[in-house]
Amino acid sequence: MKNSFITVVGMLSALVALPAVAGPDWDAIHEDETYNATHEQQVAVRNNPTTEVMPLDHGPRALSTPWLNKELKLEALSRAQKNEAVLTAHTPHKVAAHG
């Protein structure tokens, strides 16, 4: 009885410890990486819309007006200039070789 109890306890402890020594789940890691990449792309698209202006609406409760479209164009232009400035600031400059 005592030997079988020790055997059962040993087997249970080995089964409980097995996941702790198992290797990483590469499928789950790959899924997380692809999810993060697609999420970053979606955020980039959401933050930088492809259309600068909204179509004109000529109703009494217009959601878009020529003035609003002009403001949106100026805002998109300033955002593009800011992004370009950030990209050029982080681009390594080539050093000319002295000969």
C-alpha positions as CSV (number, residue, x, y, z in Angstrom):
1,M,0.0,0.0,0.0
2,K,2.8,2.4,1.0
3,N,4.7,1.7,-2.2
4,S,1.7,2.2,-4.5
5,F,0.9,5.5,-2.6
6,I,4.5,6.7,-3.2
7,T,4.3,5.7,-6.8
8,V,1.0,7.5,-7.4
9,V,2.3,10.6,-5.6
10,G,5.5,10.5,-7.6
11,M,3.5,10.2,-10.9
12,L,1.2,13.0,-10.0
13,S,4.1,15.3,-9.1
14,A,5.8,14.4,-12.4
15,L,2.6,15.2,-14.3
16,V,2.2,18.5,-12.5
17,A,5.9,19.5,-13.1
18,L,5.8,18.5,-16.8
19,P,4.3,21.8,-18.1
20,A,6.9,23.8,-16.2
21,V,9.8,22.2,-18.0
22,A,8.0,22.0,-21.4
23,G,9.4,24.3,-24.2
24,P,7.7,27.4,-25.5
25,D,4.6,27.2,-27.5
26,W,5.9,28.5,-30.9
27,D,2.4,28.4,-32.5
28,A,1.0,30.8,-29.9
29,I,4.1,33.0,-30.1
30,H,3.8,33.2,-33.9
31,E,0.0,34.0,-33.6
32,D,0.8,36.8,-31.1
33,E,3.4,38.3,-33.4
34,T,1.1,38.2,-36.4
35,Y,-1.7,39.7,-34.4
36,N,0.6,42.5,-33.1
37,A,1.8,43.2,-36.7
38,T,-1.7,43.4,-38.1
39,H,-2.9,45.5,-35.1
40,E,-0.1,48.0,-35.7
41,Q,-1.0,48.2,-39.4
42,Q,-4.6,48.9,-38.5
43,V,-3.7,51.6,-36.0
44,A,-1.4,53.2,-38.6
45,V,-4.2,53.2,-41.2
46,R,-6.6,54.5,-38.7
47,N,-4.3,57.3,-37.6
48,N,-3.4,58.2,-41.2
49,P,-6.5,58.1,-43.3
50,T,-6.0,58.0,-47.0
51,T,-8.7,60.6,-47.8
52,E,-7.9,64.1,-46.7
53,V,-11.3,65.6,-47.2
54,M,-14.9,64.5,-46.8
55,P,-17.4,64.8,-49.7
56,L,-19.4,68.0,-49.7
57,D,-22.8,67.9,-48.2
58,H,-25.3,70.6,-49.1
59,G,-28.0,69.8,-46.6
60,P,-29.3,71.9,-43.7
61,R,-27.3,69.7,-41.3
62,A,-24.2,69.4,-43.4
63,L,-21.4,67.2,-41.9
64,S,-18.9,68.6,-44.4
65,T,-18.4,72.1,-45.6
66,P,-15.8,73.8,-47.8
67,W,-14.3,75.4,-44.7
68,L,-14.1,72.1,-42.8
69,N,-12.5,70.4,-45.8
70,K,-9.9,73.2,-46.0
71,E,-9.2,72.7,-42.3
72,L,-8.9,68.9,-42.7
73,K,-6.5,69.4,-45.7
74,L,-4.3,71.8,-43.6
75,E,-4.3,69.3,-40.7
76,A,-3.3,66.4,-42.9
77,L,-0.6,68.5,-44.5
78,S,0.9,69.4,-41.1
79,R,0.6,65.8,-39.9
80,A,2.5,64.6,-43.0
81,Q,5.2,67.2,-42.5
82,K,5.5,66.2,-38.9
83,N,5.8,62.5,-39.8
84,E,8.4,63.3,-42.5
85,A,10.4,65.3,-40.0
86,V,10.4,62.4,-37.5
87,L,11.5,60.0,-40.2
88,T,14.3,62.2,-41.4
89,A,15.4,62.8,-37.8
90,H,15.8,59.0,-37.2
91,T,17.5,58.3,-40.5
92,P,21.2,57.7,-40.1
93,H,23.3,60.1,-42.1
94,K,26.0,58.8,-44.4
95,V,29.5,60.0,-43.5
96,A,31.6,61.1,-46.5
97,A,34.9,59.2,-46.7
98,H,38.0,61.4,-46.6
99,G,40.5,60.4,-49.2
